[in-house]
Amino acid sequence: MMSSCPPKKKLRQTSITEMLKKTLSQEEEKKKHTSSALMERGSHVKMKSAGTSSAQGGKSVRGKERSAEMRDVLANAAEQRIQSAASQSVKAAVADTTDNNTEDIEWQGVPLSSLPCLSGDNLNIPDVVPSPDHTVLVRLPVSPGTMPLPHPSSYSDTWDQYHVRMPCSPKSQYPKNKDTVVPRWSVITEALSRKIKSVEDLERAVLEYNNRYISKWKFRGLHLLLEQEFEEEERVSFFSKTLPVMVHLALSLPDLVTKPPPLLLQGTTHSITLSQMQIASLLSNAFFCTFPRRNAKGNDTEYARYPDINFNRLFFHKEQRSLEKIKCLLHYFQRVTTKPPTGTVTFTRQAVLPRDIPKWEVSQQSLPNLHVSSAGLIEEAMGLLQVDFANKYLGGGVLGLGCVQEEIRFVLCPELIVSRLFTQVLDKTEALIITGCEQFSRASGYSSSFCWEGPHEDKTPVDQWGRRLCQVTAIDALHFTKQPNIQYEPFYINRELNKAFAGFKVIEGSGGMPTGVATGNWGCGAFKGNPRLKALIQLAVCGHIGRDLAYFTFGDRQLRDDLFTMYIFLKENSVTVGELIQALHHHGCRGWSDGSDLFQYVCHSLGGSYDSDTDQEGSKDSADVQVKAMPHVKEVEEAVGQSPEPSQIKKPPTDIGDCFPEPGHSTRCPLSEEKILQVLSECDRIFESKKSKKKQGPGLTIDKTEVQRKVEDQESEPRRPDKTTQNTSDSNRLSESPRKGEDQKSESRRPDKQVQSSDSNRLSESPRKVEEQKSESRRADKAAQNSSEPSKFFRLLDEYDRQASQAPNGTSATTSASEPWKRFSLLEEVSRKHN
């Protein structure tokens, strides 16, 4: 845990990732360097001479005029007090990581091999046992290396809305002519039994039992692939060897799949176990487009809430990525027809009922172990629960033009495609988990650059039921394409938490230790999700369930480093899942969140600091975002007391946590963490204001006439007047010109003459003139108060000091170090060094 009084840290312009990688001695050198750079940035402003310094006699004189450099130093000094740096152990941990690895290190955190995985000693999957919740279509037990026999032994048809309508069902009828209706399976058998020597023959055969689509279905992509891209030898091999066996496999459907699989409906948790050869037969029928009632479009059709399964749409497209996907599928059929596989695959629809959804904000679970890598792929994490970034219609555009993470995984492991046959569209608390799928192909590229690279030999071990120890969970993220900023709102964060929970939850009846989860930027491509937000969401869900996490950033090294830095901070401060979720919720309650300050905000909320310059998804500077979000101190002050507070954070790790309420107790300090962030926002605004003034050229900030100052005061936007005399005095004094400061100094050298002169003037002036002077003075004071940027910052800072000093439970020791006079003594000390 961090100490209640955080150590001093360097200025915010440097990334915390870089800061953590330095030793403590290097850190001190950087602080000195940053202070020097700060002085250089303000070098165009004319410094006061030694005689006009605001430090007099070593005492803090707060009201004197201070230069832009001094105001900047004060802002950073106050920020150092409010924020906290990572502790010595965190720095040491990261330093050890960087010392033992090169700059080209591809991963951080724990080694991937240390995460629990599926193995013969850790079968974290349920057994294959027939039950009301598990339909097993193979005869048990399964003999290793032998193709499982179907169950039941002979075909038993079911034709209803709860089961797949099989092409071989006697109840599937087809109009042969106007007056005659025949079993559709007989038409299919007759059409496919003819010799097929070309794509035209194949297309003619398929349309024979789909004649309503003669004018719509065009196999243009299949024509291009087989007749132009394939070599003559490959084309001949396909039509003479592979295709005839595929036809036989398709027509063997009633002998291989002797019972229609049940439909996996919304709101149900159910499993189906099929043999790999049963899946191959079903996919062969999909290739020949035999499944009835699956081609009709429209919301009122029977299968409107199911993905399409027939391959006609895939054969239509001529884009290269579609051709590469067809290559993967043709290779799969070539493999299963040459050497029939002998394993089994289990498909489990897991639905989480409302009563079982976690109460995320009060979860006391700790965060899991983390492995984060910029290299490697999810499917390469053998033995882990591998996340499929799914569409709610499973498989997405795998049979169309889609070619991103889910579609690529489905064509590399074509057995996943059969899930489209019986899986209804996923609801918001549902997932599909596939156990035992085999990878048949290798590929490279992504989207338009996707390319089939050749066969893949899957050496994943199998369990006693012939299932490969590979588990894939399909979870669909929300679309934020049109309104990306709403993803930070608590409602949508909770939806993603619940969806990930449904996918990561260990299936009931599983033994062994929960395996780790292999995931990445879920929903962060076309869906416009924020990778940093999705990473924290998945980290929290894994922590609540008790699974470790392997996160792949797909080549994004900055995301890798930022995520690991955030993780180090969270673990160092023993942040629970509930506390992390509260911080995310509070971040999204501000109404203007765009995710650019997500990691920074989370750290501030939990009592620390995160200063990565890359903590944003866009080209805008973080300070620019804050300036736009909180442009005026009046709005800042009005927001206090109205913004939602993070609820019930139990053990804040650092002194900033004194501003959070504890469960069952009243607020220890009435100042919210939102107010502290507003103070930091004011720091940024002062810094940006100073920066913009410097661009105007030297001397513009100090060599102003009294007329210019009055015009600027009138043009400045009104602010809420300060209620304290001290702050008003500070504002007036800070807004005075250097000339007036020197006059004050001259007057301070001869106080007796000043008093005498003042008395003489008052006696000689008429009462009306005195009153006019007082009115003019009050107006000038008010204008100066409204226009003085430091005064805005001082008022916010002093309010924090005042309220913090009222905090009970013996917190005076913590707040005493932040009293105004001690804070300003720091300024005077820096001022003396500068002069």
BAVOKE-872678 format. One record per residue (C-alpha): x, y negated, z. Coordinates in steps of 0.02 Angstrom, whole numbers, padded with zeros to 5 digits, always signed. Each point is the difference from the previous one (the first is absolute). Example, Ala and Ser with C-alpha at 12.3 -4.5 7.8 and 13.67 -1.06 7.14 Angstrom:
# BAVOKE-872678
+00615+00225+00390/+00069-00172-00033/
This chain:
# BAVOKE-872678
+00000+00000+00000/+00057-00176-00031/+00032-00116+00144/-00130-00130+00041/+00120-00138-00048/+00058+00038-00178/+00178-00034-00052/+00041-00145-00112/-00010+00035-00185/+00058-00087-00156/-00106-00113-00106/-00143+00072-00099/+00075-00023-00173/+00093+00167+00010/-00077+00172-00023/-00019+00103+00158/+00060+00150-00098/+00166-00087-00028/+00004-00058+00180/-00024+00174+00070/+00141+00068-00106/+00128-00116+00079/+00094+00027+00161/-00028-00117+00145/+00163-00091-00033/-00048-00026-00181/-00168-00063+00060/+00082-00138+00101/+00103-00053-00151/-00157-00008-00105/-00085-00111+00128/+00144-00123-00010/-00001+00007-00188/-00188-00031-00005/+00016-00150+00115/+00134-00072-00113/-00106+00028-00153/-00144-00086+00088/+00107-00155+00028/+00055+00002-00182/-00180+00007-00060/-00037-00157+00096/+00162-00089-00046/-00087-00126-00111/-00090-00074+00151/+00102-00134+00082/+00052+00054+00174/-00009-00119+00145/+00160-00063+00072/+00059+00067+00167/-00069-00152+00084/-00175+00029-00064/-00017+00182+00041/-00159+00052+00087/+00103+00088+00133/+00038-00125+00137/+00101+00051+00148/-00026+00184-00035/-00186-00014+00040/-00142+00045-00114/-00086-00155-00066/-00140+00076-00101/-00077-00155-00073/+00149-00070-00096/+00006+00008-00189/+00077+00162-00062/+00066+00036-00173/-00066+00135-00115/+00143+00116+00050/-00044-00016+00183/-00184+00036-00031/+00049+00153-00099/+00115+00059+00139/-00140-00024+00126/-00123+00097-00108/+00121+00145-00014/+00043-00006+00184/-00184+00012+00045/-00025+00139-00124/+00145+00095+00078/-00089-00010+00167/-00166+00063-00068/+00065+00136-00112/+00103+00150+00052/+00140+00090-00089/+00025+00186-00008/+00087+00074+00150/+00179+00059+00011/-00050+00182-00025/-00093-00040-00160/+00150-00092-00070/+00112+00143+00050/-00116+00127-00081/-00005-00092-00165/+00185-00037+00008/+00035+00186+00021/-00109+00037-00151/+00090-00125-00109/+00173+00048+00062/-00025+00183-00041/-00072-00028-00172/+00045-00097-00155/-00096-00149-00066/-00081+00116-00126/-00086+00103+00136/-00165+00064-00067/-00092+00033+00162/-00014-00060+00179/-00074+00071+00158/+00003+00184+00045/+00061+00128-00128/-00136+00075-00109/+00055+00175+00052/-00040-00041+00182/-00186-00022-00033/-00112+00150+00038/-00049+00091-00161/-00095+00153-00057/+00103+00157+00018/-00016+00181+00049/+00023-00052+00180/-00117-00150-00009/-00159+00040-00096/-00093-00161+00032/-00142+00056-00115/-00158+00099+00037/-00013+00185-00037/-00096+00064-00150/-00152+00075+00085/-00175+00004-00078/-00125-00102+00103/-00149-00115-00026/+00126-00142-00021/+00123+00096-00110/-00046+00084-00164/+00131+00129-00050/-00016+00062-00179/+00140+00129+00011/+00002+00168+00085/+00098+00006+00162/+00131+00045+00049/+00113-00065-00137/+00151+00105-00047/+00157-00104-00030/+00052-00003-00184/-00165+00075-00059/-00140-00097-00085/-00145-00011+00123/-00162+00085-00050/-00159-00104-00009/-00135+00003+00131/-00133+00061-00024/+00053+00138-00118/-00135-00039-00130/-00077-00161-00060/-00141-00070+00107/-00078-00157-00071/-00067-00152+00093/-00078-00141-00099/-00042-00148+00112/+00055-00174+00052/+00115+00067+00137/+00114+00105-00111/+00101-00023-00158/-00110+00037-00151/+00107+00131-00084/+00015+00010-00191/-00027+00188+00012/-00164-00015+00097/-00148+00084-00086/-00102-00152+00046/+00108-00114-00105/-00102-00010-00161/+00043-00077-00167/-00116-00043-00147/+00067+00094-00151/-00134-00079-00110/-00165-00090+00023/-00095+00155+00051/+00132+00111+00079/+00090-00016+00168/+00142+00120+00039/+00122+00020+00144/+00135-00130-00020/+00136+00123+00050/-00037+00105-00154/+00025-00153-00111/+00163-00040+00089/+00062+00179-00018/-00042+00005-00185/+00082-00168-00038/+00162+00034+00094/+00017+00179-00063/+00031-00061-00177/+00181-00020-00049/+00063-00176+00035/+00149-00052-00107/-00006-00190+00009/-00066-00146+00101/-00145-00014-00125/-00050+00179+00038/+00010-00034+00187/-00102-00158-00013/-00132+00088-00108/-00015+00141+00127/-00020-00117+00149/-00133-00105-00087/-00098+00156-00044/-00067+00009+00178/+00008-00190+00025/-00085-00052-00162/-00080-00156+00075/+00176-00076+00008/+00051+00037-00180/+00006-00186-00042/+00082-00051+00165/+00136+00126+00039/+00158-00021-00101/+00157+00098+00045/+00117-00132-00071/+00131+00015+00136/+00008+00189-00014/+00017-00016-00189/+00145-00121+00019/+00091+00107+00128/-00016+00170-00082/+00015-00051-00182/+00128-00140+00007/+00100+00007+00162/+00014+00188+00020/+00130+00091-00102/-00064+00133-00118/+00060+00137+00116/-00088-00075+00149/-00161-00023-00095/+00001+00179-00063/+00038+00066+00173/-00145-00096+00076/-00131+00058-00126/+00063+00179-00013/+00048+00038+00180/-00059-00125+00131/-00172-00047-00067/-00064+00178-00025/+00045+00044+00179/-00084-00160+00060/-00158+00052-00092/+00008+00170+00083/+00028-00082+00169/-00151-00114-00025/-00115+00139-00057/+00053+00106+00150/-00082-00126+00116/-00142+00115+00061/+00128+00136+00039/+00120-00115+00092/-00116-00122+00087/-00142+00113+00052/-00092-00129+00102/-00031-00185-00037/+00105-00108+00117/-00103-00110+00116/+00001-00188-00028/+00097-00098+00131/-00134-00128+00042/+00014-00165+00091/-00013+00009+00188/+00055+00182+00011/+00160+00085+00052/+00023+00156-00103/+00141+00102-00078/+00013+00105-00159/+00140+00125-00031/+00033+00055-00180/+00138+00102-00079/+00116-00085-00122/-00068+00109-00141/-00179-00050+00043/+00055-00181-00011/+00086+00034-00167/-00162+00074-00068/-00101-00150+00057/+00127-00121-00076/-00001+00098-00164/-00188-00027-00007/+00030-00185+00034/+00125-00002-00145/-00133+00072-00115/-00133-00118+00073/-00122+00139+00052/-00069-00067+00165/-00185-00046-00020/-00078-00165+00053/+00171-00079+00029/+00007-00107-00158/-00154-00109+00026/+00032-00179+00055/-00110-00111+00104/-00041-00030+00183/-00157+00108-00008/+00087+00158-00062/+00026+00151+00111/+00189-00016+00010/+00013-00189+00000/+00088+00008+00169/+00130+00125-00058/+00156-00023-00106/-00004+00068-00177/+00081+00170-00025/-00006+00039-00186/+00158-00052-00096/-00085-00085-00148/+00046-00175+00060/+00183+00046+00021/+00007+00066-00180/-00069-00164-00068/+00138-00122+00049/+00155-00022-00109/+00104-00100+00124/+00168+00078+00037/-00036+00022+00186/-00154+00103-00044/+00103+00109-00115/+00128+00028+00139/-00139+00053+00118/-00063+00125-00130/+00177+00070-00011/-00002+00031+00188/-00167+00092-00012/+00049+00104-00151/+00159+00051+00091/-00106+00052+00149/-00109+00110-00110/+00153+00073-00084/+00069+00046+00171/-00157+00079+00073/-00036+00098-00159/+00178+00065-00009/+00024+00042+00183/-00162+00001+00100/+00022-00080+00172/-00044+00101+00154/-00035-00131+00132/-00153-00086+00073/-00050-00182+00029/-00117-00072+00132/-00101-00160-00027/-00067-00081+00159/-00118-00148+00003/+00023-00082+00170/-00135-00120+00057/+00019-00098+00162/-00165-00033+00087/-00031-00174+00074/+00013+00067+00178/+00174+00067-00037/+00072-00161-00071/+00135-00066+00118/-00018-00164+00093/+00156-00070-00075/+00025-00155+00107/+00008+00098+00163/+00109+00144-00060/+00142+00027+00122/+00098+00116-00114/+00178-00047-00040/+00067-00022-00176/+00077+00153-00085/+00173+00035-00065/+00033-00085-00166/+00104+00044-00152/-00006-00138-00132/+00086+00023-00167/+00017-00099-00160/+00047+00159-00096/-00093+00161-00029/-00181+00044-00032/-00143+00057+00109/-00013+00169-00087/+00183+00032+00040/-00034-00002+00188/-00022+00188+00017/-00106+00060+00144/-00073-00169+00043/-00179-00057-00025/+00017-00088-00168/-00118-00146-00031/-00091-00017-00165/-00045-00183-00032/-00169+00056-00062/-00149-00074-00087/-00164+00033+00090/-00042+00099-00157/+00139+00124+00026/+00136+00001-00132/-00044-00174-00061/+00047-00019-00183/+00095+00164-00016/-00112+00050-00147/+00006-00174-00073/+00132-00135-00013/+00046-00005+00184/+00181+00041+00035/+00051-00059+00173/+00037+00093+00161/-00156+00108+00013/-00015+00040-00185/+00184+00046-00012/-00014+00116+00150/-00153+00084-00076/+00086+00040-00166/+00158+00061+00087/-00109+00112+00109/-00150+00035-00115/-00085+00109+00130/-00049-00162+00084/-00110-00043-00150/-00123+00138+00042/-00050-00099+00155/-00093-00117-00118/-00119+00143-00039/-00076+00011+00174/+00050-00156+00100/-00131-00136+00014/+00060-00180+00009/+00092-00031+00164/-00086-00103+00134/+00089-00127+00110/+00046+00125+00137/+00038+00151-00109/+00151+00079-00082/+00043+00155-00101/+00146+00105+00060/+00074+00129-00119/+00111+00138+00069/+00106+00113-00110/+00011-00090-00169/+00150+00036-00112/+00100-00123-00104/+00029+00058-00180/+00081-00150-00087/+00132-00135+00022/-00027-00177-00060/+00075-00173+00003/-00067-00176-00016/-00160-00079+00056/-00156-00058-00092/+00048-00041-00180/+00177+00067+00025/-00059+00170+00064/+00086+00145-00087/-00007+00189+00020/+00178+00061+00033/-00022+00188+00000/-00049+00147+00110/+00018+00003+00188/+00029+00156+00104/-00088-00024+00166/+00096+00094+00133/-00111-00052+00145/-00027+00150+00115/-00175+00075+00021/-00102+00054+00150/-00081+00170+00026/-00148-00049-00110/+00110-00048-00147/-00018-00188+00026/+00154-00103-00030/+00050-00101+00153/-00046-00161-00087/-00143-00109+00058/-00070-00151-00092/-00127-00121+00074/-00101-00110-00117/-00055-00166+00075/-00071-00145-00099/+00045-00180+00042/-00115-00147-00027/+00009-00110-00154/+00060-00176+00040/+00029-00051-00180/-00123-00145+00000/+00020-00057+00182/+00169+00059+00065/-00008-00110+00155/-00148+00090+00076/+00108+00154+00034/+00068-00087+00156/-00172-00016+00080/-00032+00121+00145/-00147+00083-00090/+00108+00054-00146/+00147+00045+00110/-00113+00116+00099/-00064+00079-00160/+00177+00042-00055/+00042+00063+00174/-00150+00116-00002/+00038+00062-00176/+00180+00039+00045/-00059+00084+00159/-00114+00114-00102/+00146+00048-00111/+00134+00017+00134/-00107+00089+00131/+00057+00177+00029/-00128+00123-00070/-00096+00088+00137/+00069+00172+00035/+00178-00042-00050/+00140+00069+00107/+00176-00056+00032/+00066-00177+00016/-00077-00139-00106/+00110-00028-00153/+00064-00168-00054/-00088-00106-00130/+00087-00047-00162/-00077-00158-00071/+00041-00169-00077/-00082-00155-00071/-00176+00067+00008/-00120-00106-00103/+00133-00131-00037/+00006+00009-00189/-00152-00042-00103/-00104-00010+00159/+00105-00149+00061/+00031+00064+00176/+00139-00076+00105/+00138+00132+00025/+00047-00071+00170/-00179+00006+00063/-00028+00176-00068/+00164+00058+00078/-00052-00062+00172/-00174+00076-00019/+00071+00170-00044/+00130-00014+00138/-00138-00035+00127/-00107+00145-00059/+00146+00121+00008/+00038-00061+00175/-00178+00026+00058/-00009+00176-00072/+00175+00051+00053/+00081+00023-00170/+00169-00069-00051/+00011-00107-00156/+00111+00005-00154/-00027-00158-00101/+00063-00015-00180/+00011-00176-00070/+00032+00055-00181/+00160-00097-00024/-00048-00154+00103/+00151-00022+00113/-00061-00162+00076/-00162+00082+00055/+00101+00144+00070/+00108-00115+00106/-00144-00112+00054/-00106+00147+00052/+00140+00078+00100/+00038-00166+00085/-00183-00016+00049/-00001+00180+00060/+00154-00030+00109/-00085-00151+00078/-00161+00096+00035/+00090+00150+00076/+00119-00107+00102/-00148-00089+00080/-00100+00161+00025/-00143-00069-00103/-00148+00119-00001/-00114+00037-00147/-00137-00105+00078/+00112-00151+00024/+00059+00010-00180/-00179+00010-00065/-00051-00148+00108/+00139-00103-00076/-00054+00049-00176/-00181-00042+00039/+00047-00168+00073/+00108-00038-00152/-00151+00024-00112/-00119-00103+00108/+00080-00165-00047/-00101-00016-00158/+00146-00049-00112/+00114+00153+00013/+00089+00043-00162/+00122+00125+00073/+00153-00108-00029/+00035-00012+00187/-00063+00172+00053/+00157+00070+00081/+00044-00168+00076/-00173-00019+00072/-00004+00175+00073/+00166-00029+00087/-00057-00167+00071/-00163+00078+00057/+00090+00139+00090/+00127-00114+00082/+00147+00000-00118/+00065-00081-00158/+00020+00055-00179/+00093-00119-00114/+00016+00094-00164/-00005-00120-00146/-00072+00141-00106/-00154+00028+00108/-00117-00054-00137/-00080+00065-00158/+00032-00141-00121/+00115-00142-00040/-00071-00123+00126/+00109-00047+00146/-00065+00054+00168/+00010-00176+00066/-00103-00061-00148/-00136+00122+00044/-00003-00059+00179/-00005-00182-00050/-00150+00028-00112/-00086+00104+00131/+00018-00124+00143/+00028-00173-00076/-00049-00110+00146/+00025+00005+00186/-00182-00050+00023/-00055+00161-00083/+00126+00094+00106/-00070-00071+00160/-00180+00030-00051/+00042+00181-00038/+00059+00031+00178/-00132+00093+00098/-00097+00045-00158/+00115+00126-00083/-00029+00181+00053/+00121+00069+00127/+00082+00171-00015/-00096+00103+00125/+00070+00090+00148/+00185+00019-00036/+00061+00094+00152/+00189-00019+00015/+00073-00145-00096/+00185+00032-00020/+00067-00176+00018/-00042-00167+00080/-00109-00052-00145/-00115+00140+00052/-00052-00101+00154/-00123-00084-00115/-00096+00163-00028/-00138+00064+00114/+00013+00166+00089/-00141+00129+00002/-00122-00036+00138/+00083-00163+00050/-00024-00180-00043/+00123-00081-00116/+00167-00027+00085/+00035-00154-00103/-00139-00091-00094/+00113-00039-00147/-00026+00120-00144/+00135+00073-00108/-00086-00090-00144/+00049-00164+00085/+00180+00055+00011/-00001+00039-00185/-00073-00172-00030/+00150-00073+00090/+00114+00097-00115/-00101-00058-00149/+00028-00179+00057/+00186+00038+00007/-00009+00056-00180/-00099-00154-00048/+00126-00116+00081/+00140+00091-00088/-00088-00011-00169/-00041-00184+00029/+00180-00037+00040/+00057+00099-00151/-00116-00095-00118/+00056-00168+00070/+00181+00045-00027/-00035+00032-00185/-00051-00183-00016/+00180-00054+00032/+00104-00062+00146/-00055-00142+00109/-00184+00011-00042/-00045+00074+00168/+00078-00134+00108/+00027-00163-00096/-00182-00051-00005/-00073-00169+00034/-00138-00027+00126/-00123-00031-00142/+00040+00168-00080/-00024+00089+00166/-00170-00080+00025/-00057+00048-00175/+00053+00180+00030/-00091+00002+00167/-00160-00058-00084/+00014+00129-00139/+00030+00144+00118/-00150+00111+00035/-00078-00030+00172/+00039+00126+00133/-00082+00040+00164/+00066-00123+00130/+00104+00069+00140/-00078-00002+00172/+00161-00009+00100/+00094-00160+00029/+00166+00087-00009/-00030+00071-00174/-00065-00167-00062/+00156-00083+00065/+00108+00131-00082/-00088-00022-00166/+00020-00187+00005/+00182+00009+00046/+00042+00132-00129/-00085-00100-00138/+00099-00157+00035/+00136-00053-00122/+00187+00011+00036/+00005-00189+00009/-00127+00001+00139/+00100+00137+00086/+00153-00112-00001/-00105-00143+00066/-00055+00110+00143/+00180+00042+00035/+00049-00183-00001/-00145-00040+00115/+00049+00140+00117/+00171-00081+00023/-00076-00161+00068/-00158+00049+00091/-00009-00155+00108/+00001-00116-00150/-00129+00106-00086/-00118-00011+00148/+00027-00186+00018/-00028-00030-00186/-00156+00105+00003/-00071-00096+00149/+00039-00167-00081/-00086+00051-00161/-00155+00057+00090/-00014-00165+00095/+00018-00103-00158/-00123+00098-00108/-00185-00032+00002/-00116+00140+00064/-00074+00025-00175/+00172+00025-00077/+00048+00125+00135/-00160+00099-00034/+00036+00002-00187/+00174+00065+00032/-00068+00139+00111/-00127+00051-00133/+00133+00000-00135/+00111+00106+00112/-00138+00126+00031/-00036+00015-00187/+00184+00025-00039/+00013+00131+00138/-00149+00094-00069/+00066-00005-00179/+00171+00056+00056/-00078+00141+00099/-00099+00058-00150/+00147-00005-00121/+00136+00072+00110/+00034+00178-00049/+00108+00040+00152/-00142-00054+00114/-00113+00131-00075/+00128+00132+00037/+00033-00068+00175/-00186+00002+00044/-00018+00180-00051/+00160+00049+00088/-00044-00093+00159/-00172+00079+00005/+00084+00169-00005/+00117-00052+00142/-00143-00069+00102/-00110+00152-00017/+00143+00123+00019/+00051-00085+00162/-00176+00033+00068/+00015+00187-00033/-00016+00101+00161/+00085+00163+00049/+00169-00076+00027/+00037-00058-00175/+00078-00164+00055/+00172+00076-00018/-00033+00028-00183/-00079-00167-00036/+00119-00107+00101/+00132+00015-00134/-00118-00081-00124/-00043-00157+00098/+00007-00158-00107/+00147-00082+00088/+00106+00157-00019/-00053+00017-00179/+00053-00179-00037/+00163+00021+00093/+00042+00127-00135/-00033-00133-00131/+00111-00125+00089/+00139+00127+00014/-00007+00034-00187/-00009-00186-00033/+00159-00031+00098/+00089+00137-00098/-00054-00076-00165/+00059-00173+00050/
